[in-house]
Amino acid sequence: MFARWPMIPICVTALAAAVGCATSQPATDPGAVASAYAAAGRWDEAGREIEVAVRSHPRDVGLRRRAAEIQARARNPDRAVSHLEKAIELAPGQHSTWLQLAELEKSRDNFPDAYVAYRRATELAPDDIRAVSGLALTAEVLHFDEEAREAYARWAELERSRDVGRPPRETSGPPN
């Protein structure tokens, strides 16, 4: 891609240095400039640059997910949701994208949409504790009592299975 414009990798590196951040991402990454701004905490600039990158690579699911994260940090939640919805359209079987959407919607207090996304994430990855716990909490908020009970039970089961093999927790009280 850069054979036509050989100076782009050099310019990206120079920009990263100019904004005061170091990046370990290769200059061939279409979101490198946005990531450099994001690493420096310059979210508005990162949001602008990630949109440029997405326009040049509209079918890149990973770039869409990164765009959603950057746009959320830049206080553009509608734009973030739009990127995640497009990522889901491109790759509907990726539970991590559904989970990212669910958590974004939950942070916006949009519990009905968060519930739908948590439910889909749980269907795709039934052992993902973040998806199951999110489903339990949003189902409870929406008064889907039976589904909430089932999700809480599954969450507890996952917690117990995760604790198997861990050393027992130390207690501060006297031994029994």
Backbone as CSV, one residue per row, in Angstrom:
resi,resn,N_x,N_y,N_z,CA_x,CA_y,CA_z,C_x,C_y,C_z
1,MET,0.812,-1.190,0.000,0.000,0.000,0.000,0.859,1.259,0.000
2,PHE,1.961,1.252,0.773,2.771,2.448,0.900,3.783,2.613,-0.229
3,ALA,3.837,1.670,-1.177,4.763,1.804,-2.291,4.450,3.068,-3.087
4,ARG,3.187,3.410,-3.159,2.771,4.588,-3.900,3.107,5.885,-3.152
5,TRP,3.098,5.823,-1.818,3.391,6.981,-0.983,4.442,6.586,0.052
6,PRO,5.695,6.514,-0.322,6.715,5.984,0.592,6.958,6.843,1.829
7,MET,6.520,8.069,1.850,6.775,8.950,2.989,5.765,8.771,4.122
8,ILE,4.671,8.053,3.888,3.636,7.925,4.918,4.176,7.313,6.202
9,PRO,4.920,6.190,6.167,5.429,5.653,7.441,6.306,6.650,8.192
10,ILE,7.088,7.420,7.478,7.954,8.411,8.119,7.099,9.510,8.742
11,CYS,6.064,9.938,8.034,5.178,10.986,8.548,4.432,10.526,9.798
12,VAL,3.996,9.271,9.804,3.287,8.747,10.978,4.219,8.750,12.181
13,THR,5.441,8.310,11.993,6.410,8.300,13.092,6.681,9.720,13.577
14,ALA,6.819,10.649,12.643,7.054,12.052,13.018,5.865,12.618,13.780
15,LEU,4.653,12.296,13.344,3.458,12.780,14.042,3.401,12.220,15.450
16,ALA,3.711,10.949,15.595,3.695,10.345,16.933,4.678,11.068,17.850
17,ALA,5.847,11.387,17.325,6.831,12.110,18.132,6.351,13.528,18.432
18,ALA,5.693,14.159,17.460,5.234,15.538,17.630,4.150,15.666,18.687
19,VAL,3.275,14.668,18.804,2.206,14.759,19.796,2.673,14.261,21.155
20,GLY,3.936,13.865,21.224,4.502,13.511,22.514,4.179,12.117,22.969
21,CYS,4.076,11.204,22.046,3.813,9.830,22.460,4.638,8.881,21.617
22,ALA,4.931,7.784,22.212,5.632,6.733,21.486,4.624,5.659,21.155
23,THR,4.751,5.085,20.001,3.839,4.021,19.618,4.637,2.837,19.130
24,SER,4.209,1.658,19.535,4.876,0.445,19.083,4.178,-0.137,17.867
25,GLN,3.133,0.530,17.413,2.396,0.023,16.263,3.160,0.326,14.987
26,PRO,3.167,-0.621,14.063,3.844,-0.363,12.800,3.125,0.728,12.025
27,ALA,3.881,1.461,11.234,3.322,2.567,10.464,2.346,2.083,9.404
28,THR,2.309,0.797,9.108,1.366,0.279,8.121,-0.025,0.105,8.707
29,ASP,-0.181,0.314,9.997,-1.485,0.226,10.658,-2.322,1.428,10.234
30,PRO,-3.500,1.199,9.634,-4.298,2.347,9.185,-4.770,3.253,10.320
31,GLY,-4.795,2.757,11.526,-5.220,3.569,12.661,-4.068,4.082,13.499
32,ALA,-2.854,4.027,12.972,-1.680,4.407,13.759,-1.716,5.861,14.219
33,VAL,-2.133,6.752,13.352,-2.169,8.167,13.735,-3.190,8.367,14.856
34,ALA,-4.361,7.763,14.706,-5.383,7.865,15.752,-4.884,7.267,17.054
35,SER,-4.202,6.131,16.971,-3.677,5.499,18.180,-2.621,6.365,18.852
36,ALA,-1.822,7.070,18.051,-0.818,7.966,18.621,-1.499,9.091,19.396
37,TYR,-2.532,9.675,18.810,-3.276,10.722,19.525,-3.943,10.140,20.782
38,ALA,-4.520,8.956,20.658,-5.189,8.335,21.806,-4.196,8.072,22.938
39,ALA,-3.006,7.598,22.591,-1.990,7.328,23.608,-1.599,8.602,24.348
40,ALA,-1.724,9.730,23.672,-1.411,11.021,24.300,-2.623,11.621,25.001
41,GLY,-3.755,10.902,24.981,-4.963,11.405,25.621,-5.655,12.501,24.839
42,ARG,-5.339,12.625,23.589,-5.931,13.665,22.736,-7.080,13.031,21.953
43,TRP,-8.199,12.849,22.639,-9.306,12.048,22.125,-10.029,12.691,20.951
44,ASP,-10.158,14.010,20.934,-10.824,14.651,19.791,-10.049,14.424,18.504
45,GLU,-8.724,14.614,18.575,-7.894,14.376,17.400,-7.903,12.898,17.020
46,ALA,-7.856,12.035,18.027,-7.898,10.593,17.766,-9.202,10.222,17.069
47,GLY,-10.307,10.807,17.531,-11.603,10.540,16.903,-11.641,10.971,15.457
48,ARG,-11.076,12.121,15.188,-11.030,12.605,13.798,-10.184,11.678,12.925
49,GLU,-9.027,11.286,13.412,-8.120,10.461,12.616,-8.623,9.026,12.436
50,ILE,-9.316,8.498,13.444,-9.823,7.130,13.286,-10.919,7.094,12.228
51,GLU,-11.666,8.187,12.099,-12.694,8.245,11.045,-12.043,8.217,9.662
52,VAL,-10.918,8.878,9.517,-10.176,8.845,8.248,-9.741,7.410,7.955
53,ALA,-9.218,6.744,8.974,-8.756,5.364,8.795,-9.914,4.432,8.432
54,VAL,-11.047,4.601,9.091,-12.204,3.744,8.806,-12.722,3.985,7.383
55,ARG,-12.725,5.230,6.957,-13.157,5.504,5.583,-12.276,4.792,4.565
56,SER,-10.984,4.647,4.873,-10.087,3.973,3.937,-10.122,2.451,4.079
57,HIS,-10.635,1.933,5.187,-10.722,0.479,5.442,-12.080,0.157,6.079
58,PRO,-13.168,0.380,5.359,-14.497,0.268,5.979,-14.903,-1.148,6.389
59,ARG,-14.248,-2.168,5.898,-14.629,-3.540,6.223,-13.706,-4.185,7.268
60,ASP,-12.839,-3.392,7.868,-11.900,-3.881,8.871,-12.590,-3.873,10.238
61,VAL,-12.992,-5.047,10.694,-13.743,-5.168,11.946,-12.919,-4.687,13.146
62,GLY,-11.662,-5.053,13.197,-10.805,-4.620,14.302,-10.659,-3.110,14.351
63,LEU,-10.541,-2.499,13.194,-10.444,-1.041,13.128,-11.750,-0.402,13.573
64,ARG,-12.868,-0.995,13.197,-14.175,-0.490,13.640,-14.290,-0.564,15.162
65,ARG,-13.826,-1.667,15.743,-13.891,-1.808,17.200,-13.004,-0.771,17.888
66,ARG,-11.820,-0.542,17.330,-10.932,0.482,17.880,-11.559,1.855,17.712
67,ALA,-12.208,2.084,16.565,-12.887,3.366,16.336,-13.974,3.584,17.388
68,ALA,-14.702,2.529,17.711,-15.752,2.639,18.729,-15.154,3.013,20.083
69,GLU,-14.058,2.388,20.425,-13.414,2.689,21.708,-12.941,4.141,21.748
70,ILE,-12.307,4.574,20.673,-11.811,5.948,20.620,-12.969,6.941,20.642
71,GLN,-14.008,6.682,19.864,-15.149,7.610,19.823,-15.848,7.676,21.179
72,ALA,-15.930,6.559,21.872,-16.530,6.575,23.215,-15.700,7.452,24.151
73,ARG,-14.384,7.321,24.085,-13.495,8.138,24.928,-13.540,9.610,24.525
74,ALA,-13.832,9.870,23.236,-13.929,11.249,22.738,-15.324,11.835,22.980
75,ARG,-16.147,11.106,23.739,-17.514,11.534,24.069,-18.411,11.633,22.835
76,ASN,-18.251,10.666,21.939,-19.112,10.539,20.766,-19.773,9.156,20.787
77,PRO,-20.626,8.905,21.782,-21.166,7.551,21.937,-22.026,7.088,20.763
78,ASP,-22.752,7.987,20.132,-23.561,7.566,18.988,-22.675,7.061,17.858
79,ARG,-21.567,7.744,17.637,-20.621,7.326,16.601,-19.996,5.989,16.982
80,ALA,-19.698,5.801,18.265,-19.128,4.541,18.742,-20.098,3.388,18.487
81,VAL,-21.368,3.594,18.810,-22.378,2.559,18.576,-22.474,2.243,17.093
82,SER,-22.427,3.265,16.270,-22.498,3.071,14.821,-21.364,2.166,14.327
83,HIS,-20.166,2.391,14.836,-19.026,1.548,14.432,-19.224,0.103,14.887
84,LEU,-19.722,-0.081,16.092,-19.931,-1.438,16.585,-21.035,-2.143,15.818
85,GLU,-22.084,-1.427,15.490,-23.160,-2.043,14.704,-22.645,-2.479,13.333
86,LYS,-21.799,-1.680,12.727,-21.216,-2.052,11.434,-20.280,-3.245,11.595
87,ALA,-19.497,-3.267,12.668,-18.609,-4.402,12.930,-19.416,-5.688,13.103
88,ILE,-20.550,-5.593,13.775,-21.408,-6.760,13.965,-22.013,-7.202,12.638
89,GLU,-22.378,-6.246,11.822,-22.901,-6.564,10.489,-21.845,-7.321,9.671
90,LEU,-20.595,-6.918,9.795,-19.515,-7.549,9.039,-19.127,-8.918,9.605
91,ALA,-19.188,-9.079,10.917,-18.773,-10.323,11.581,-19.710,-10.597,12.749
92,PRO,-20.919,-11.086,12.477,-21.919,-11.245,13.538,-21.582,-12.300,14.593
93,GLY,-20.623,-13.156,14.335,-20.304,-14.218,15.279,-19.214,-13.892,16.275
94,GLN,-18.729,-12.668,16.310,-17.678,-12.293,17.253,-18.296,-11.822,18.568
95,HIS,-18.246,-12.674,19.563,-18.883,-12.325,20.842,-18.250,-11.100,21.471
96,SER,-16.964,-10.880,21.248,-16.298,-9.739,21.873,-16.855,-8.406,21.360
97,THR,-17.298,-8.367,20.109,-17.895,-7.130,19.589,-19.264,-6.911,20.221
98,TRP,-20.030,-7.980,20.371,-21.336,-7.869,21.041,-21.147,-7.405,22.486
99,LEU,-20.115,-7.938,23.139,-19.844,-7.552,24.524,-19.435,-6.085,24.609
100,GLN,-18.615,-5.631,23.680,-18.217,-4.220,23.649,-19.440,-3.325,23.458
101,LEU,-20.346,-3.732,22.569,-21.577,-2.965,22.355,-22.431,-2.964,23.620
102,ALA,-22.566,-4.116,24.251,-23.371,-4.211,25.472,-22.839,-3.278,26.557
103,GLU,-21.534,-3.286,26.755,-20.956,-2.463,27.805,-21.079,-0.974,27.486
104,LEU,-20.970,-0.630,26.215,-21.164,0.771,25.822,-22.613,1.196,26.069
105,GLU,-23.565,0.358,25.668,-24.979,0.693,25.875,-25.309,0.759,27.365
106,LYS,-24.733,-0.127,28.152,-24.965,-0.090,29.598,-24.420,1.206,30.193
107,SER,-23.256,1.650,29.724,-22.675,2.893,30.241,-23.531,4.103,29.881
108,ARG,-24.336,3.959,28.840,-25.251,5.034,28.425,-26.619,4.885,29.087
109,ASP,-26.762,3.915,29.985,-28.035,3.595,30.648,-29.103,3.181,29.643
110,ASN,-28.692,2.626,28.538,-29.618,2.097,27.538,-29.732,0.594,27.799
111,PHE,-30.460,0.247,28.848,-30.520,-1.133,29.306,-31.208,-2.087,28.330
112,PRO,-32.247,-1.679,27.612,-32.835,-2.624,26.647,-31.841,-3.066,25.567
113,ASP,-31.098,-2.128,25.004,-30.119,-2.501,23.980,-28.929,-3.233,24.584
114,ALA,-28.540,-2.849,25.787,-27.458,-3.560,26.469,-27.866,-5.009,26.718
115,TYR,-29.092,-5.209,27.162,-29.596,-6.559,27.410,-29.525,-7.426,26.148
116,VAL,-29.982,-6.882,25.033,-29.966,-7.640,23.763,-28.534,-8.020,23.405
117,ALA,-27.615,-7.086,23.536,-26.224,-7.360,23.179,-25.576,-8.348,24.155
118,TYR,-25.850,-8.212,25.457,-25.323,-9.183,26.424,-25.890,-10.569,26.142
119,ARG,-27.145,-10.620,25.796,-27.764,-11.913,25.526,-27.094,-12.589,24.328
120,ARG,-26.847,-11.819,23.280,-26.197,-12.383,22.093,-24.763,-12.801,22.415
121,ALA,-24.045,-11.984,23.190,-22.676,-12.337,23.583,-22.670,-13.638,24.383
122,THR,-23.653,-13.795,25.260,-23.754,-15.007,26.072,-24.098,-16.218,25.214
123,GLU,-24.939,-16.029,24.216,-25.249,-17.141,23.304,-23.995,-17.594,22.556
124,LEU,-23.169,-16.642,22.167,-21.956,-16.964,21.410,-20.837,-17.500,22.295
125,ALA,-20.801,-17.077,23.546,-19.739,-17.489,24.477,-20.352,-17.701,25.856
126,PRO,-21.006,-18.849,26.071,-21.729,-19.066,27.327,-20.850,-19.109,28.577
127,ASP,-19.542,-19.228,28.426,-18.648,-19.255,29.582,-17.954,-17.921,29.835
128,ASP,-18.328,-16.893,29.094,-17.730,-15.568,29.296,-18.410,-14.912,30.489
129,ILE,-17.671,-14.782,31.564,-18.248,-14.282,32.813,-18.721,-12.840,32.690
130,ARG,-18.043,-12.015,31.898,-18.489,-10.620,31.714,-19.832,-10.592,31.000
131,ALA,-20.008,-11.441,29.998,-21.275,-11.470,29.262,-22.403,-11.971,30.162
132,VAL,-22.148,-13.031,30.898,-23.175,-13.614,31.767,-23.545,-12.659,32.893
133,SER,-22.551,-12.032,33.512,-22.856,-11.097,34.601,-23.609,-9.880,34.067
134,GLY,-23.222,-9.393,32.891,-23.937,-8.269,32.288,-25.372,-8.632,31.962
135,LEU,-25.572,-9.858,31.472,-26.927,-10.327,31.180,-27.756,-10.383,32.458
136,ALA,-27.178,-10.905,33.525,-27.897,-10.992,34.797,-28.329,-9.607,35.288
137,LEU,-27.403,-8.675,35.257,-27.695,-7.336,35.774,-28.720,-6.593,34.922
138,THR,-28.581,-6.677,33.599,-29.541,-5.953,32.755,-30.909,-6.629,32.757
139,ALA,-30.938,-7.942,32.833,-32.229,-8.635,32.918,-32.953,-8.229,34.198
140,GLU,-32.195,-8.089,35.286,-32.807,-7.665,36.546,-33.353,-6.239,36.440
141,VAL,-32.577,-5.342,35.859,-33.025,-3.950,35.704,-34.318,-3.888,34.900
142,LEU,-34.433,-4.757,33.895,-35.620,-4.768,33.029,-36.756,-5.629,33.587
143,HIS,-36.550,-6.177,34.777,-37.557,-7.005,35.461,-37.868,-8.292,34.696
144,PHE,-36.862,-8.843,34.036,-36.979,-10.167,33.427,-36.508,-11.153,34.496
145,ASP,-37.356,-11.321,35.497,-36.950,-11.992,36.732,-36.435,-13.414,36.524
146,GLU,-37.134,-14.209,35.760,-36.706,-15.601,35.566,-35.364,-15.656,34.843
147,GLU,-35.222,-14.863,33.805,-33.955,-14.857,33.080,-32.827,-14.315,33.957
148,ALA,-33.126,-13.332,34.774,-32.119,-12.795,35.690,-31.668,-13.869,36.676
149,ARG,-32.630,-14.630,37.247,-32.280,-15.701,38.179,-31.383,-16.736,37.507
150,GLU,-31.739,-17.131,36.285,-30.936,-18.118,35.556,-29.534,-17.577,35.276
151,ALA,-29.441,-16.319,34.889,-28.136,-15.728,34.594,-27.299,-15.584,35.867
152,TYR,-27.936,-15.209,36.987,-27.202,-15.121,38.250,-26.680,-16.501,38.655
153,ALA,-27.500,-17.529,38.461,-27.064,-18.893,38.792,-25.877,-19.297,37.916
154,ARG,-25.930,-18.977,36.640,-24.824,-19.299,35.734,-23.574,-18.512,36.129
155,TRP,-23.749,-17.259,36.496,-22.635,-16.425,36.935,-21.963,-17.055,38.157
156,ALA,-22.761,-17.472,39.126,-22.211,-18.101,40.333,-21.471,-19.392,39.979
157,GLU,-22.036,-20.154,39.066,-21.395,-21.391,38.621,-20.036,-21.100,37.978
158,LEU,-19.991,-20.080,37.148,-18.730,-19.705,36.505,-17.713,-19.221,37.532
159,GLU,-18.167,-18.470,38.521,-17.265,-18.004,39.579,-16.689,-19.188,40.351
160,ARG,-17.553,-20.162,40.680,-17.077,-21.340,41.414,-16.057,-22.118,40.587
161,SER,-16.338,-22.314,39.310,-15.406,-23.075,38.477,-14.100,-22.316,38.277
162,ARG,-14.158,-20.995,38.303,-12.955,-20.180,38.179,-12.116,-20.278,39.448
163,ASP,-12.785,-20.441,40.587,-12.080,-20.524,41.865,-11.440,-21.885,42.103
164,VAL,-11.864,-22.915,41.369,-11.274,-24.246,41.531,-9.806,-24.155,41.134
165,GLY,-8.970,-24.660,41.980,-7.545,-24.615,41.692,-6.840,-23.408,42.293
166,ARG,-7.599,-22.438,42.756,-6.975,-21.294,43.430,-6.737,-21.658,44.885
167,PRO,-5.695,-21.143,45.482,-5.507,-21.403,46.914,-6.623,-20.729,47.710
168,PRO,-6.965,-21.289,48.845,-8.018,-20.671,49.660,-7.624,-19.266,50.094
169,ARG,-8.637,-18.424,50.206,-8.392,-17.053,50.648,-8.030,-17.051,52.113
170,GLU,-7.091,-16.186,52.448,-6.711,-16.042,53.853,-7.760,-15.206,54.552
171,THR,-8.055,-15.542,55.764,-9.002,-14.775,56.547,-8.243,-14.027,57.633
172,SER,-8.812,-12.919,58.051,-8.142,-12.143,59.093,-8.591,-12.554,60.482
173,GLY,-9.628,-13.370,60.558,-10.149,-13.769,61.850,-9.436,-15.006,62.387
174,PRO,-9.798,-15.407,63.596,-9.170,-16.582,64.198,-9.607,-17.857,63.485
175,PRO,-8.773,-18.874,63.450,-9.156,-20.134,62.819,-10.281,-20.802,63.586
176,ASN,-11.105,-21.535,62.880,-12.241,-22.234,63.530,-11.821,-23.560,64.072
